[in-house]
Amino acid sequence: MIMAQIQQEDKLDLAPKKFNMWLFIFTSFMFFAALTSGFIVYSGGSGKGIKIILPHAFMYSTAVIIISSVTLFIASRAAKQLQFEKQRLFLWLTAILGIAFLAIQIYAWVLLVNMKVYLVNSNASQSFIYMFTGMHLLHVIAGLGLLFRALSGSYKNIPQVKNLFRMEFAGIFWHFIDIIWIYLYVFLLLNQY
């Protein structure tokens, strides 16, 4: 009875945090919508598209982040089934894939520079590539922070309700990052030329 009451109190204490996270996701979504709208207005009015073929590194990073969402789903399911070793393993895999995504994105920037596509240039449409990917990378870094928080909680003896909350919190945010990246990647693909 007392344990159930403590878990209920924990759930109530966690609700405002979850609401704040949903607000952040909504504002991030609006931010990326504004960026893509700015690109459309700029390139539509001036007739300037990106005028390049995107490096294949962006395609590889897309595959990596999709796989990371699958590994996080498996980790979340393991947490619900009290399979903590499996939860930890798949959380580590998700974090490693997230770091790989960051590395591939930075490598894509190197490829862009080698193609003479710079952040500041005469075609601002090309600058949007850096804005889209740079702002997304900041979100990925925040997502990695949430993943490592969930991972640290899985090693500590925290109540299961808090363990599941950390997993859900990280999961919702990470899947959002995944969806935003797919949207940005497809948007950039459609505006290559």
C-alpha positions in Angstrom: 0.0 0.0 0.0 2.7 2.4 1.0 4.8 1.5 -2.1 1.8 2.1 -4.4 1.3 5.5 -2.8 4.9 6.5 -3.3 4.8 5.4 -7.0 1.6 7.5 -7.4 3.3 10.5 -5.8 6.2 10.0 -8.2 3.9 9.9 -11.2 2.3 13.1 -10.1 5.7 14.8 -9.6 6.8 13.8 -13.0 3.8 15.1 -15.0 4.9 18.7 -15.1 8.3 17.6 -16.5 6.6 15.7 -19.2 4.4 18.6 -20.1 7.5 20.9 -20.4 9.1 18.4 -22.7 6.1 18.4 -25.0 6.2 22.2 -25.0 9.8 22.0 -26.0 9.1 19.5 -28.8 6.3 21.7 -30.1 8.5 24.8 -30.1 11.3 22.9 -31.8 8.9 21.7 -34.4 7.8 25.2 -35.0 11.4 26.4 -35.2 12.2 23.8 -37.9 9.0 24.7 -39.8 10.1 28.3 -39.7 13.5 27.4 -41.0 12.1 25.4 -43.9 9.6 28.2 -44.6 12.4 30.7 -44.7 14.2 28.5 -47.2 11.1 28.2 -49.4 10.6 32.0 -49.3 14.2 32.7 -50.1 14.7 30.1 -52.9 11.2 30.6 -54.3 11.5 34.3 -54.6 15.0 34.4 -56.0 15.0 31.2 -58.0 18.1 30.0 -56.2 18.0 26.4 -55.1 20.8 24.6 -53.3 22.4 23.8 -56.7 24.3 20.9 -55.4 23.9 17.1 -54.9 23.9 16.3 -51.2 26.8 14.2 -50.0 25.9 10.5 -49.4 27.0 11.0 -45.8 23.5 12.5 -45.1 21.9 9.2 -46.4 24.2 7.1 -44.1 23.4 9.3 -41.1 19.7 8.9 -41.8 20.1 5.1 -41.7 22.0 5.4 -38.5 19.4 7.5 -36.7 16.6 5.2 -37.8 18.4 2.2 -36.5 19.0 4.1 -33.2 15.2 4.6 -32.8 14.8 0.9 -33.2 17.4 0.1 -30.5 15.8 2.6 -28.2 12.4 1.0 -28.7 13.9 -2.3 -27.8 15.5 -0.8 -24.7 12.2 0.7 -23.6 10.4 -2.6 -24.0 13.1 -4.3 -22.0 12.7 -1.7 -19.2 9.0 -2.4 -19.1 9.7 -6.2 -18.8 12.3 -5.6 -16.0 15.1 -6.9 -18.3 17.6 -4.3 -17.0 20.7 -5.9 -18.7 19.0 -5.8 -22.0 17.8 -2.2 -21.3 21.4 -1.1 -20.7 22.8 -2.9 -23.7 20.3 -1.3 -26.1 20.6 2.1 -24.4 24.4 1.9 -25.0 23.8 0.9 -28.6 21.4 3.9 -29.1 23.9 6.3 -27.5 26.7 4.9 -29.7 24.5 5.2 -32.8 23.7 8.8 -31.7 27.4 9.7 -31.5 28.0 8.0 -34.9 25.2 10.2 -36.3 27.0 13.3 -35.0 30.3 12.1 -36.5 28.7 11.4 -39.9 27.0 14.8 -39.9 30.3 16.6 -39.2 31.9 14.5 -41.9 29.1 15.7 -44.3 30.1 19.3 -43.4 33.7 18.5 -44.3 32.4 17.1 -47.7 30.4 20.2 -48.2 33.4 22.4 -47.6 35.4 20.3 -50.0 32.6 21.0 -52.6 33.1 24.7 -51.9 29.7 25.0 -50.1 30.3 27.3 -47.2 28.1 28.6 -44.3 28.5 32.1 -45.7 28.4 32.4 -49.5 26.6 34.2 -52.3 23.8 31.5 -52.4 22.1 31.6 -49.0 20.1 28.5 -49.9 23.3 26.6 -49.4 23.8 28.2 -46.0 20.4 26.7 -45.0 22.0 23.3 -45.1 24.3 24.3 -42.2 21.4 25.9 -40.3 19.2 22.8 -40.7 21.9 20.3 -39.7 23.5 22.5 -37.1 20.3 23.1 -35.2 19.4 19.5 -35.5 22.8 18.5 -34.1 22.1 20.7 -31.0 18.9 18.7 -30.5 20.8 15.4 -30.9 23.3 16.5 -28.2 20.3 17.2 -25.9 18.9 13.8 -26.8 22.2 12.1 -26.0 22.0 13.9 -22.6 18.6 12.3 -22.0 19.8 8.9 -23.1 22.8 9.0 -20.7 20.5 10.1 -17.9 18.2 7.1 -18.6 21.3 4.9 -18.8 22.6 6.2 -15.4 19.2 5.6 -13.9 19.3 2.0 -15.1 22.5 1.4 -13.2 21.2 3.0 -10.0 18.6 1.5 -7.7 15.9 4.1 -8.5 12.2 3.2 -8.4 10.9 1.5 -11.5 8.4 4.3 -12.1 11.3 6.8 -12.4 13.3 4.4 -14.6 10.3 4.0 -16.9 9.8 7.8 -16.9 13.4 8.4 -17.9 13.1 5.9 -20.7 9.8 7.4 -21.9 11.2 10.9 -21.7 14.3 10.0 -23.6 12.3 7.9 -26.1 9.8 10.6 -27.0 12.5 13.1 -27.5 14.8 10.8 -29.5 12.0 9.6 -31.8 11.1 13.3 -32.3 14.7 14.0 -33.3 14.5 11.0 -35.7 11.3 12.3 -37.3 12.7 15.8 -37.7 15.9 14.5 -39.3 13.9 12.5 -41.8 11.8 15.5 -42.6 14.9 17.7 -43.1 16.7 15.2 -45.2 13.7 14.6 -47.5 13.2 18.4 -47.7 16.9 18.9 -48.7 16.7 16.0 -51.2 13.7 17.6 -52.9 15.5 21.0 -53.1 18.8 19.8 -54.4 18.3 21.4 -57.9 
